[in-house]
Amino acid sequence: MTTLPAANAGPRSRDRAASRYVSDFTELTRRVQAAGLMGRTYGFYWTCLAAAAVALGSLVAGMVLLGDTWLQLLLAGALGIVMAQLGFLGHEASHRQIFRSARWNDWTGRVLSGLLVGISYGWWMRKHTRHHAAPNQLDKDPDIVSGVVAFSAEAAAARGPLGEWLARRQGWFYLPLLALEGLSLHVSSVRHLLDPSPVRHRWVEILFVGVRLVGYPVAVFLLLPPGMALAFIGVQVGVFGFLLGGAFTPNHVAMPILDRGVKVDFLRRQVLMSRNIAGGPFVHFLMGGLAHQVEHHLFPGMARPNLRRAAVLVRAHCREHGIVYTETTLVEAYRHVLGYLNEVGLEGRAETFSCPLTQAYRV
């Protein structure tokens, strides 16, 4: 672990340390730019968009041709996979990874996220931007706000008797809960669009999300008997949520959580709070580029195909500066995640996951 300035160090000492930390990231940025890794990869993204269009068209045609049969549920699962991939592309558009033009990225994101997937692009942008600014920091990162699942011992301790009992076992039912993530995203999007506070392009988003969330079920019910239609939508939404939530979960859960008021330089904040997932093409496909989470957080505008090459530079840079760089398999990551979620339910007894940065950086 990097040696950090003491909390009671003098102003000059803290200023010198801050300057050194800034220069550490500047040095890494120069290396990444010199390697040409911030350039666009239009061929990759146009191929992804074309493949998604073909997949959607094929699935719609398959649904029509297959008719009244429970084999439709196989197509529902396939549609859930395609929707998750479209969600990943919408995420990349929000980070300006696809096109050079901000306008092209935004409208591509609105179409992908709103019209095709049924998620408010504006809601996602606002939430995800806050997450990138302060990953795993209490009261700043919306992704660790306590809901059904408590992501910190503090959140678990604040619950009633039933909530505490569930929190101590939440790791066991976390994976099934991921199947509801798709429904949660749809509900949060609708709430955001109906909120009286200002929403950019509100009516465009209401049109896009409304067409998707109303038109899609209507089409399915017109094509299939009611029971089969409900099952089809349930499987599609469940697979979509499981894959999308399952890709985001191992990147930060069971990594250090920072207390309020703790300040960490950008390089260490992004590296120490993130986890990469090692795996082959299949794992990287399922995770939609999020397997290289450390590099994505350091360079959020970097195109997906360049993240793997950037990882070589980032890993070496972290080794040079004594910064812990975490990478593990998907199975091992989930072993830590599920164990951690059960541990935080024990009201602060999760010593394995305590963060030395909390004390070193407390102000």
Secondary structure, 3 states (H helix, E strand, C coil): CCCCCCCCCCHHHHHHHHHHHHHHHHHHHHHHHHCCCCCCCHHHHHHHHHHHHHHHHHHHHHHHHHCCCCCHHHHHHHHHHHHHHHHHHHHHHHCCCCCCCHHHHHHHHHHHHHHHHCCCHHHHHHHHHHHHHCCCECCCCHHHCCCCCCCCHHHHHCCCHHHHHHHCCHHHHHHHHHCCHHHHHHHHHHHHHHCCCCCCCHHHHHHHHHHHHHHHHHHHHHHCCHHHHHHHHHHHHHHHHHHHHHHHHHHHCCCCCECCCCCCCHHHHHHHCCCEEECCHHHHHHCCCHHHHHHHHHCCCCCHHHHHHHHHHHHHHHHHCCCCCCEEEHHHHHHHHHHHHHHHCCCCCCHHHCCHHHHHHCC
